[in-house]
Amino acid sequence: MKYRNGTLMKQLFLIIGIVFVIIFISLGVILPRTLIPVAEKSIYNKLSEPLKFVDENKSENNITSEIAYIYIIDNKVIGSRDLTDLLGINDVDKILKYVKKDYGKFEYNKRTYYYYKISNREGTKIALTNDSYIVKIKEEILNAILPIVLTSFVLISLILIIWSSIIVLKIEYLKDKVDNIENPDYDHKIKFKANDEIKSLGLAIEDMRIYLKNQEEYRNRIYQNTSHDFKTPLTVIKSYIEAVEDKVEDKDNALRVIKEQTNKLEEKVCSLLYLNKLDYLKDSKIKNVSVDMEQIINNEVDKFKWKRKEIKFETSFDHKSKFTGTVENWETIIDNLLSNFMRYADKSIRISIKQNKLIMYNDGSNIDNELLEGIFTPFRKGIKGEFGLGLSIVKKTLNMMNYDIEIKNEKKGVSFIMEKK
């Protein structure tokens, strides 16, 4: 039985989708809105610094910018006080040796400096700053990003923890179910709502539990029926031996009965051994060859027609039909079916081959529908309350040769129809 209504993969894809939405909202919506004030602040600072520098109403002592300037006008170099106070640069001429491109960076006194140069007719303007400005911007960006990233991480972790906890609880439940698989008082009902692989596994475990329970009941029934089936002839044999010893039974008659019961017991033992052999060989590959079914049937009819002389045997053969298997297996099948027919047939038994089908019919009573279900089960109580292995041996032997069997109640009598699967 298959259970594939839903999958853990779907749940995983759903979680990945939720994680993607959280990351998209965090980095695509919240983060840009958070960084806008930081970026605007940086722009406003850059734009205001030149104005502060040239503001004649302000004292240079009040300038707190981290950006310094160098002006070159008519070969005259003028540096802002920031060069010394803020950036620690004393020798402007040495700095100019590093300023070769329109913008870039350089190392001076074991520190990193950044510059941007603009040249026009009036002269050259150079803006400089040290790495403290970059560090500050990095810190501001990090302070803006870190809370968002941490929040996103917490939410994603929480989702994964909840999902994995549900999976772990389900697995623990299944483990507990397996540990109590033989406990009849345990509540084995599957309570999972999600139709995923874990629920499928739980239902499979439940099917296995029911199967093992049925197998245990089946084994117990086999033991009981086998014991009963063997006990009856043994009891008869013992009774006749005691009767002969007590001289209340004729010795010859007792020997005849004992021989009959011994033969029955031998047949039952051989059938049981053969059935176990079939169970052992069911997974083995048996080489099936073409067999002469007409010859096999004729030999079996010759063997059985003397047991009940009032039974009329009729045979008909379609010579175009072909059968495969082994002679031994087909003899076992027909032998067991004819043994069954001889007990229940009224006046006639018909065996025919038609369109690759083997049809065996007897004019006995119909089989109750309740008995038809499970009629091939070993030691299943059958017609007239009898137990037996014959039909079970027939079914398993046919399966080994890739054949199937159908039992059909006719208007009068019963037909057994065998054909290739």
Disulfide bonds with the S-S distance in Angstrom:
none
